[in-house]
Structure formats: structure tokens, C-alpha cells
């Protein structure tokens, strides 16, 4: 049966690591080495493969780029295999190749199954492949918000469904409240705006302008104001074209053109060029006759009425009064009028809108109250099961008398309208409900449960974190777990129990642990040594698989700081024997 595991990583030019291959066991792999040897680079490498932030400072000095390559065996139909296929990646007999390159200039590239992909695709795969937990995650667990998220994750669909509905209603309530606040707090400004719009619309309605009327009146005023000049010009032009009746002997254009046309027409048969010109002269004569006729009619119909001119100027003055206030011309004034009428309708409907929003606001608060109550009930039920499961895990981590519990509280509000109703009380609420969730620890009988941020030592916090993750492994498993020194602050018998529990977890998942504790490393199916060498001014680290005598020597160093101490060697061999007996 093929299972999803991270089989191998190759790391080049990353930090102190020049070129190293990390071969991982499908079960429990422990990564050990001296402080500063580069063990953290193994975690960093995996983080890069999972789409983590690329830091050019990680590139080894003198190298052009850092490269991390990984080989992942994927079970058929695994979510990661499906997502990789969607990204265009190709699998070689169920094996997916992943690579990430970070240049010294800060550029980052990612490849998946031979295809270049956005780094975000690697981050999406990470959710289905690996759960990474380090000391920063332990500190995160001290925050109530992270504790609430952990509880919600454990509760699963029982919380996820009402939380999704709550989130939708909460966001809508925020939007309604914001709009309602704007309408009520800006009531005076909106009333003033409505008055100005009414005044302008009334002024325009009194004038009743027509589209294009200002241009038409400007043209008419020009004609009326220059009637005598226009009539005189038309008469002179008509006389030049058709002749002056009072001076029969005067020459006119029509007669002259007609004579020229007749002269050409007489010889047109002898030359086609002159024939063409004769035709054109005929056209000119017709055109001159038409123009002369129109000039005669223009003069007859020209209106020189001063009363009409006064009326036109008065109308233009009224239109100009509108264009000074509401637009560059009458067409713009009419457009302003249309838009303002719509805006006034909107403003006059504010009272109705306020009533609608107030009703919706009340309905949403009622809905939120029900959903907040459902969240509280689901969290309370899940908290009891979660705490019981974590407490049981702590018993196997040398904390047999420790008890874990959850405090789920709400904060009452002085003003009922400012909260939602949970348990018959008005309480404060936020985007995730009305609950304040806090993880409590009573480390021994008789001790009062206290928040783990205040009541847990470093070693206890490490084990609580591990217990939480082991519980998650049963309820929401991923194929691989990476623990970066989560055994900090643990020693002695407790360290043995941590190693034993990690080995048990490795029976159902791949477990990789970066550790300083020989008691933990002894339980590993494979132990990797990250070792630093100094060659002049250059420091390099390599990764070696430890077996047999080499593993005993490394465990001895971890126990006593001396590889050749007989006492330490005996203790190391005893640890390995204990681990083998448990497997």
C-alpha cells in the first residue's frame, strides 16, 4: 500500500549547508547535531518547499542561489496529488518532485512535477502534506485566539457550519450598521443637500428650457440684430448676380456667364476640351441663377422686428441664468436636472431606508444571537472532549496527574443593544462569536486550573503542545509532522515518554523531529546527524545517516558531551534497547 511520505530532500547553498541530502524514514526521523551545526536549515528547507517566504539572506555567501529539492511519494487520489495534477505537474510512478530556488538578489522560483508554478501552489499543497510545529507555535498556543482556533479545528463541522453562517450574518450586520450610522449622523447635511436640489430644480422648471434652445436663440439674435446689414449685403449680391433693375445697362454675372457659355457652345463640336468647358459653364449659370433667386427670397423674408429681438434677448438672459449655475450649456443644465431629480428622490427616501435598515439590523442581531448560542453550545461540548483527549495524552507524557480544561466565557455589555443574547444575557460579540476561549492547566492534584500562559513551565508547555498535536493527528490527520525542538525544557523520564509518544505517532504518520534530547532520538527509526566542518575560513555542514556504532557515538555525545565515555555509551545502548523493546 502506497502512503504519502516525504522521502528525500536535497539542500544546496542554504545557510551553512553547502550540499546535503536528507533521507527521511517513512516512520520516525530524528535530526540531531551540535548547536549551530545547521539543524534549523532542515526545517527552513522544508518551509521553502512548502511555499514559505524566501529570504535572500539565507543564500550561502558566495553562491548565486539556494536550491531545495524534495521527493514526495503520494498515495493514489491523495488531495496533494489531485492539486498537483490541477497545476499541470506530472508524477513519476506516484512520486512528485518539488523544487524551490532563491537567488541572492531575492528572486524566487518554484517547480512542481517538472512544471514552473506560482509559489502559492506549494503553500496550498502544504496544508495536505505537512504540519510544522516549532517553538514559535508553542508561544502562539499561549494566545487565547489560537486556543479558540485549536478548539474550533477539533470540533470540526459542529462549529464550522454555524461559524460560517455567523460570519456571513456578522459582515452583513456591520455593513447595515455602517449605512445606518451614515444616514442618521449625516441627516442635517443630507437635508441641506435636498433643499439645494429642490431650489435648482424649481428654478429650471420655471424657465422650461428645451434641448439646444440656447444655440437656436443665439443664431436668431444674430440675425435680428444685424437685419439691415444682412438685407443690404443680400441686395448687393443679388444685383451683382442678376443685375440692377434700376440700371438696365449694368453688367451682371449671370449675363456674363451665359454669354461665355454660348460662345463655347458654338464651337464645341470642333474640340472636346471646349465642349467639356461649355458644359461646366452651363452648370455655373444654373447655380448662379439659383443663388440669385434665393438671395431675392432671403431679403423678402428677413425679419427686422425689434420686439422679437427684445423677446429673444430676454429669453437668452433667462437661459444664461441657468447655465451660470448648472451647466456649460442648456444640454448640460438638462442633464444636471435629470441627475438631481434622481438624487433628490434618493434623499427623500432616506426615512424609509432608515426604517428598513433598522428592521434588518434588529433581525440580524436576533439571528446572530441564535448563531452565537449555537457556537457556544458546540464549543462547550467539543471542549469537554478535547480536554479529555489532551489530558489522556499528557498521562503518557509523564504528566499523569495533569488536567487540561477549557474556560469558555462571555463578557456582558452594559447596553443590551450593543450585544447579542447568549444564555439570556446581552454579551459582547466579534467576528468569531461571543466566546472567550482559554486553555487551562492543573499540573497536579489540588492545583487550581490556570491559563497555560501563567501556569505551565517550559517543559509542561512543550508536552501540552505535543499532546494537542497528537490529538489533532487522530481527528484531522496529515501525512507528515515536523517538530522543531518542541521537547525544549523536557528532560529525564519526561523526555523518554516524549520519545515514546512520538514513536507511537509515527506508526500512523511520518514524523520528523529536530531535537537535542538523546531520549527522543533513541526512539527514531532513523537518526540524521547535521555536522559542521571548518576548512580555513569556510564553514560547511553535511547530513549523515547514523547507524550502528555511529549512532551510539552520537547519542553518547548528546548524553555526556563525550563520544568515547564508556558510561555514556552504556547509557546510549540502554536507550536504544528500551526503544527497540517498545517498537
C-alpha positions in Angstrom: 0.0 0.0 0.0 1.4 3.4 -1.1 1.2 6.1 1.6 2.1 9.8 1.3 5.5 10.5 2.7 8.4 12.9 2.1 11.1 10.6 1.0 14.1 12.9 0.5 15.3 16.5 0.4 18.4 17.9 -1.3 19.7 21.2 0.1 22.3 23.3 -1.7 23.9 26.6 -0.8 21.4 27.3 2.1 23.0 28.9 5.1 25.8 26.8 6.4 24.8 23.8 4.3 26.8 23.6 1.1 25.3 20.4 -0.4 23.4 17.8 1.6 20.9 15.1 1.0 18.3 14.4 3.8 16.9 10.9 3.6 13.8 10.6 5.7 12.2 7.5 7.2 8.6 6.8 6.4 8.2 6.5 10.2 10.2 8.5 12.8 13.2 10.5 11.8 15.3 12.4 14.4 17.6 15.2 13.3 20.4 15.9 15.7 23.7 17.8 15.9 25.7 20.4 17.8 24.2 23.8 18.4 24.9 26.0 15.3 25.5 23.0 13.0 22.6 23.9 10.8 19.7 21.6 12.1 17.4 24.6 11.7 18.3 24.7 8.0 16.5 21.4 7.6 13.3 23.0 8.9 13.9 26.1 6.8 14.4 23.9 3.7 11.1 22.2 4.2 9.5 25.6 4.8 10.7 26.7 1.4 9.4 23.6 -0.3 6.0 24.3 1.3 5.8 27.8 -0.1 7.4 29.7 2.8 8.8 33.2 2.5 12.0 33.4 0.5 14.8 35.3 2.3 17.9 36.1 0.2 19.9 36.3 3.4 19.6 32.5 3.6 21.7 32.1 0.4 25.1 30.8 1.2 27.8 33.5 0.9 29.4 33.3 -2.5 26.6 31.3 -4.1 24.3 32.6 -6.8 21.2 30.9 -5.4 20.0 28.4 -2.8 18.1 25.4 -4.1 15.9 22.9 -2.2 14.5 19.8 -3.9 12.1 17.3 -2.5 10.8 13.9 -3.5 7.3 13.1 -2.2 5.6 9.7 -2.6 1.9 10.3 -3.0 -0.9 7.8 -2.4 -3.3 7.5 -5.3 -6.1 10.0 -5.0 -4.4 11.9 -2.2 -5.6 15.6 -2.1 -2.0 16.7 -2.8 -1.8 14.5 -5.9 -5.1 16.0 -7.2 -4.0 19.6 -6.6 -0.6 18.9 -8.2 -2.4 17.5 -11.3 -4.6 20.6 -11.5 -1.4 22.7 -11.6 -0.1 20.7 -14.5 2.5 18.6 -12.6 3.5 15.2 -13.7 4.0 12.3 -11.3 6.6 9.6 -11.9 5.1 6.3 -10.7 3.4 8.2 -7.8 6.4 10.3 -7.0 6.2 14.1 -7.1 9.3 16.2 -7.5 9.2 19.7 -5.8 11.9 22.4 -6.0 12.4 25.9 -4.9 15.2 28.3 -5.9 16.0 31.5 -4.1 18.6 33.8 -5.8 21.0 36.1 -3.9 19.0 39.0 -5.3 15.8 37.8 -3.8 14.1 36.3 -6.8 12.2 33.0 -6.1 11.1 30.2 -8.4 9.1 27.1 -7.8 8.7 23.9 -9.8 6.3 21.1 -9.3 6.5 17.9 -11.2 8.6 19.5 -13.9 6.4 22.5 -14.3 7.0 26.1 -13.2 4.3 27.1 -10.8 3.5 30.1 -8.6 4.9 29.7 -5.0 1.3 29.9 -3.8 0.6 26.4 -5.2 3.3 25.0 -3.0 1.6 26.6 0.0 -1.7 25.0 -1.0 -0.1 21.6 -1.1 1.4 22.2 2.3 -1.9 22.0 4.0 -2.4 18.5 2.7 1.2 17.3 3.2 2.9 18.6 6.4 2.1 20.1 9.8 5.1 22.1 11.0 5.4 22.9 14.7 8.2 24.8 16.4 8.8 26.9 19.5 7.0 29.8 17.9 3.9 27.6 17.6 4.2 26.9 21.4 4.2 30.6 22.1 1.2 31.0 19.7 -0.7 28.5 21.8 -0.4 30.9 24.7 -2.7 33.3 23.0 -6.5 32.8 23.6 -7.2 33.4 19.9 -5.0 30.5 18.9 -6.6 28.4 21.6 -10.0 29.2 20.2 -8.9 28.2 16.7 -7.5 25.0 18.0 -10.8 24.2 19.7 -12.8 25.1 16.6 -10.5 22.9 14.4 -11.0 20.0 16.8 -14.8 20.5 16.9 -14.9 20.2 13.1 -18.2 20.7 11.2 -20.1 21.1 14.5 -18.5 24.5 14.8 -17.5 25.2 11.2 -21.2 25.3 9.9 -22.6 27.7 12.4 -19.4 29.8 12.3 -19.7 30.2 8.6 -23.3 31.3 8.9 -22.4 33.6 11.8 -19.6 35.2 9.8 -21.9 36.0 6.9 -24.5 37.5 9.2 -21.8 39.4 11.1 -20.4 41.0 8.0 -23.9 42.0 6.8 -24.7 43.5 10.2 -21.5 45.6 10.1 -22.5 46.9 6.6 -26.0 47.7 7.7 -24.8 49.4 10.9 -22.3 51.5 8.9 -25.0 52.6 6.4 -27.5 53.3 9.2 -24.9 55.3 11.0 -24.2 57.4 7.9 -27.8 58.1 7.3 -28.6 59.2 10.8 -25.4 61.1 11.6 -25.4 63.0 8.3 -29.1 63.8 8.4 -28.5 67.6 8.6 -26.1 67.6 5.6 -28.4 65.5 3.6 -31.4 67.8 4.3 -29.3 70.8 3.2 -28.4 69.0 0.0 -32.0 68.2 -0.6 -33.0 71.8 -0.2 -30.4 73.0 -2.7 -31.5 70.4 -5.2 -35.2 71.4 -4.8 -34.3 75.1 -5.4 -32.3 74.3 -8.5 -35.0 72.0 -9.9 -37.7 74.6 -9.2 -35.6 77.3 -11.0 -35.1 75.1 -14.0 -38.7 74.1 -14.1 -39.8 77.8 -14.1 -37.7 78.5 -17.2 -38.7 75.2 -19.0 -35.6 75.1 -21.3 -35.5 72.9 -24.4 -32.5 71.0 -25.6 -30.4 73.1 -27.9 -32.6 76.2 -27.3 -29.6 78.4 -26.3 -27.8 77.8 -29.6 -31.0 78.4 -31.7 -31.7 81.7 -29.9 -28.1 82.8 -30.3 -28.4 82.3 -34.1 -31.7 84.1 -34.2 -30.4 87.1 -32.2 -27.5 87.4 -34.5 -29.9 87.7 -37.5 -32.3 90.1 -35.8 -29.5 92.4 -34.5 -27.9 92.7 -38.0 -31.0 92.7 -40.2 -30.2 95.9 -42.1 -26.6 94.8 -42.8 -27.8 91.4 -43.9 -30.5 92.9 -46.2 -28.0 95.3 -47.8 -25.5 92.5 -48.4 -28.2 90.3 -49.9 -29.3 93.1 -52.2 -25.8 93.9 -53.4 -25.0 90.2 -54.0 -28.3 89.8 -55.9 -27.6 92.8 -58.1 -24.1 91.5 -58.9 -25.5 88.2 -59.9 -28.9 89.1 -61.6 -28.5 92.8 -62.4 -29.9 96.0 -61.0 -33.5 96.8 -62.2 -32.8 100.5 -61.8 -29.7 100.3 -64.1 -30.6 98.1 -67.1 -27.2 98.7 -68.7 -25.1 97.4 -65.9 -23.3 94.1 -66.3 -24.2 91.2 -64.1 -22.6 87.8 -63.5 -25.5 85.7 -64.9 -25.5 87.6 -68.2 -21.7 87.4 -68.5 -21.5 83.7 -67.7 -24.4 83.0 -70.1 -22.5 84.8 -72.9 -19.4 82.8 -72.2 -21.3 79.6 -72.3 -22.9 80.4 -75.6 -19.5 81.3 -77.2 -18.1 77.9 -76.1 -21.2 76.0 -77.1 -20.9 77.3 -80.7 -17.6 75.6 -81.3 -18.0 72.5 -79.1 -18.1 70.2 -82.0 -14.6 71.1 -83.0 -12.8 70.3 -79.7 -13.9 68.0 -76.9 -12.0 70.1 -74.4 -14.0 73.2 -75.1 -17.2 71.0 -75.1 -16.4 70.0 -71.6 -15.8 73.6 -70.5 -19.1 74.6 -72.2 -20.9 72.1 -70.1 -19.3 73.4 -66.9 -20.2 76.9 -67.9 -23.8 75.8 -68.2 -23.7 74.3 -64.7 -22.3 77.6 -63.3 -25.0 79.6 -65.0 -27.7 77.3 -63.4 -26.0 77.7 -60.0 -25.8 81.5 -60.3 -29.5 81.7 -61.2 -30.4 79.5 -58.1 -28.3 81.6 -55.8 -29.8 84.8 -57.2 -33.3 83.5 -56.6 -32.5 82.5 -53.0 -31.0 85.9 -52.3 -34.1 87.6 -53.5 -36.3 85.4 -51.3 -33.9 85.9 -48.3 -34.3 89.6 -48.4 -38.1 89.3 -48.7 -38.3 87.1 -45.6 -35.8 88.8 -43.4 -37.5 89.9 -40.1 -36.2 93.1 -38.6 -38.8 93.2 -35.8 -37.2 94.9 -32.7 -39.9 93.5 -30.5 -39.0 89.9 -31.5 -35.3 90.8 -30.9 -36.2 92.1 -27.3 -38.1 88.9 -26.6 -35.2 86.7 -27.8 -32.7 88.6 -25.7 -34.9 88.3 -22.6 -35.2 84.5 -23.2 -31.5 84.2 -23.6 -30.9 86.1 -20.4 -33.1 83.6 -18.5 -31.2 80.6 -20.1 -27.9 82.3 -19.2 -29.0 82.4 -15.6 -29.3 78.6 -15.6 -26.0 78.0 -17.4 -24.1 80.1 -14.9 -25.3 77.7 -12.1 -26.0 74.3 -13.5 -24.0 73.7 -16.7 -21.9 75.0 -19.6 -25.0 75.0 -21.9 -28.6 74.1 -21.8 -28.0 70.4 -22.6 -25.7 70.2 -19.6 -28.4 72.0 -17.5 -31.0 69.4 -18.5 -28.5 66.6 -17.6 -27.9 68.2 -14.2 -31.7 68.4 -13.7 -32.2 64.7 -14.5 -29.4 63.6 -12.2 -30.5 65.9 -9.4 -34.1 64.7 -9.6 -32.9 61.1 -9.1 -30.6 62.2 -6.2 -33.5 64.1 -4.6 -35.7 61.0 -4.8 -32.9 59.1 -3.1 -32.6 61.7 -0.3 -36.3 61.9 0.2 -36.4 58.2 0.6 -33.9 58.2 3.4 -36.5 58.0 6.1 -37.9 54.9 4.5 -34.4 53.5 4.1 -33.6 54.1 7.7 -36.7 52.2 8.8 -35.7 49.3 6.5 -32.2 49.2 7.8 -33.2 49.4 11.4 -35.6 46.5 10.9 -32.9 44.5 9.2 -30.4 45.4 11.9 -32.7 44.1 14.6 -33.4 40.9 12.6 -29.6 40.3 12.1 -28.9 40.8 15.8 -31.6 38.2 16.6 -30.1 35.8 14.0 -26.6 36.4 15.4 -27.8 35.7 18.9 -29.1 32.3 17.8 -25.9 31.5 15.9 -23.7 32.8 18.8 -25.6 30.5 21.2 -25.1 27.6 18.8 -21.4 28.3 18.6 -21.2 28.4 22.4 -23.0 25.1 22.8 -20.9 23.4 20.1 -17.6 24.7 21.6 -18.6 23.7 25.1 -19.4 20.2 24.0 -16.2 19.9 21.9 -14.1 21.5 24.7 -15.0 18.7 27.1 -13.9 16.0 24.6 -10.8 17.9 23.5 -9.7 18.5 27.1 -10.3 14.8 28.0 -8.3 13.7 25.0 -5.4 16.0 25.7 -5.4 15.0 29.4 -5.2 11.4 28.4 -2.2 12.2 26.2 -0.4 14.1 29.0 -0.7 10.9 31.1 1.6 9.2 28.6 4.0 12.1 28.6 5.0 11.8 32.2 2.2 14.2 33.4 -0.2 11.5 34.8 -1.9 13.8 37.3 -2.2 16.9 35.0 -5.7 18.0 34.0 -6.5 20.2 31.0 -9.8 22.1 30.7 -11.2 25.0 28.7 -12.8 28.1 30.1 -15.5 29.4 27.7 -16.7 32.8 28.9 -18.6 35.8 27.6 -18.5 39.5 28.6 -21.7 41.1 29.4 -22.4 44.5 28.0 -23.9 47.4 29.9 -26.0 48.4 27.0 -28.2 45.5 25.8 -28.5 46.9 22.2 -24.7 46.7 21.9 -24.5 42.9 22.3 -26.2 39.7 21.4 -28.2 37.4 23.6 -26.4 34.3 24.8 -27.7 32.4 27.7 -30.3 35.1 28.4 -27.7 37.8 28.8 -26.6 40.6 26.5 -22.9 39.9 25.7 -20.2 41.4 23.6 -19.6 39.7 20.2 -17.0 39.8 17.4 -16.3 38.2 14.1 -15.9 34.7 15.6 -18.8 34.7 18.0 -19.3 35.8 21.6 -16.9 33.3 23.3 -13.6 34.0 25.0 -11.8 30.6 25.0 -8.9 29.9 27.3 -7.0 26.7 27.8 -6.3 25.9 31.5 -3.9 23.5 33.1 -3.8 22.0 36.5 -0.4 20.2 36.6 -1.1 18.2 39.7 -3.9 17.2 42.1 -5.0 20.1 44.3 -3.8 22.8 41.9 -6.3 25.2 40.6 -6.6 25.3 36.8 -4.7 28.3 35.5 -4.2 29.6 32.0 -1.3 27.8 30.4 0.4 31.2 29.8 0.6 31.6 33.5 0.5 28.1 35.0 2.8 26.0 32.7 6.6 25.7 32.7 8.5 25.4 29.5 8.7 21.6 29.7 5.0 21.4 30.5 4.1 23.7 27.7 6.1 21.6 25.3 4.2 18.5 26.3 0.8 20.2 26.2 1.7 21.3 22.7 2.7 17.8 21.7 -0.4 16.3 23.3 -2.6 18.8 21.3 -0.9 17.8 18.1 -1.3 14.1 18.8 -5.0 14.6 19.4 -5.2 16.6 16.1 -3.4 13.7 14.4 -6.3 11.5 15.3 -9.1 13.9 14.3 -7.6 15.9 11.4 -4.5 13.9 10.2 -1.8 15.0 7.8 0.8 12.6 6.3 3.9 14.3 7.8 4.6 16.1 11.1 7.7 18.2 11.6 8.6 19.1 15.2 11.3 21.7 15.7 12.6 21.3 19.3 9.1 21.0 20.8 10.8 19.0 23.5 12.5 22.1 24.9 12.5 22.2 28.6 11.9 18.5 28.9 14.4 16.0 30.4 14.8 12.8 32.3 11.8 10.4 32.4 9.6 13.0 30.7 11.9 13.1 27.7 11.7 9.3 27.4 7.9 9.5 27.4 8.0 12.2 24.7 10.2 10.0 22.5 7.9 7.0 23.1 4.8 9.1 22.2 6.4 10.4 19.0 7.3 6.8 18.1 3.7 5.8 18.6 2.5 8.7 16.4 5.0 7.6 13.7 3.1 4.3 13.4 0.3 6.2 11.6 2.2 9.1 10.1 5.6 10.3 9.1 7.3 12.2 12.0 10.4 14.3 11.7 11.9 15.8 14.9 14.7 18.2 15.3 15.9 17.5 18.9 18.7 17.9 21.4 17.4 15.1 23.6 19.0 11.6 23.2 16.0 10.1 24.9 13.9 11.3 22.0 16.4 10.5 19.3 16.8 6.9 20.5 13.2 6.1 19.6 13.6 7.2 16.0 13.6 4.7 13.1 16.3 6.8 11.5 18.7 9.4 13.0 20.3 12.1 10.9 23.4 14.0 12.0 23.9 17.5 10.9 27.6 18.1 11.2 29.6 21.3 10.7 33.2 21.3 9.4 35.5 24.3 9.2 38.0 24.4 6.3 40.0 27.6 6.8 37.6 30.5 6.7 34.7 28.4 5.1 32.2 26.6 7.3 30.2 23.7 5.8 27.5 21.4 7.2 26.6 18.0 5.9 23.9 15.5 6.8 24.7 11.9 7.6 22.5 8.9 8.3 23.7 7.3 11.5 23.7 3.5 12.0 25.2 1.1 14.5 28.3 2.4 16.2 28.0 5.9 14.7 24.5 6.3 16.3 25.8 5.1 19.7 28.6 7.6 19.5 26.2 10.5 18.6 23.8 9.5 21.4 26.8 9.4 23.8 27.8 12.9 22.8 24.2 14.1 23.3 24.2 12.5 26.8 27.6 13.5 28.2 29.2 15.7 25.6 31.8 12.9 25.2 31.7 10.5 22.3 34.0 7.9 23.9 32.7 7.9 27.5 32.1 4.3 28.5 29.3 5.4 30.9 27.6 7.5 28.2 28.0 4.6 25.7 26.3 2.2 28.1 23.5 4.6 28.7 23.1 5.2 24.9 22.9 1.5 24.2 20.4 1.1 27.0 18.2 3.9 25.5 18.3 2.2 22.1 17.4 -1.2 23.7 14.5 0.4 25.5 13.3 2.0 22.3 13.6 -1.3 20.4 11.7 -3.1 23.1 8.8 -0.6 22.7 8.7 -0.9 18.9 
